[in-house]
């Protein structure tokens, strides 16, 4: 069974940073947002996912988390902005209801507008591009 572990960086609107590690990124982000995890992120409203990396081994994820926590703020900002220059919340839609698309069963054409279907393709392509950038970043950082 293959596992995934994530190192993530959250930011507040005023760009206060928090670095963490988890094996379930989606659930952890939702816990931070709901206030279920008290402390720093709750006190400073640090809920926006601005960066994450995926690792196959928990030891690698923990080592990377520790490495990032030792970095100066400027280097953390550089890492975030290299992948996410506008500090967009990468998990903005997580936990929100999904809008279902209804189709007429007798009509074989797709009832979605062209923008809706292209938006899905862009989202998928964007996720693939993000994973590719993260993998490239990991290779670069490991070679340092």
Order of alpha helices (4+ residues) and beta strands (2+ residues): beta-beta-alpha-alpha-beta-alpha-alpha-alpha
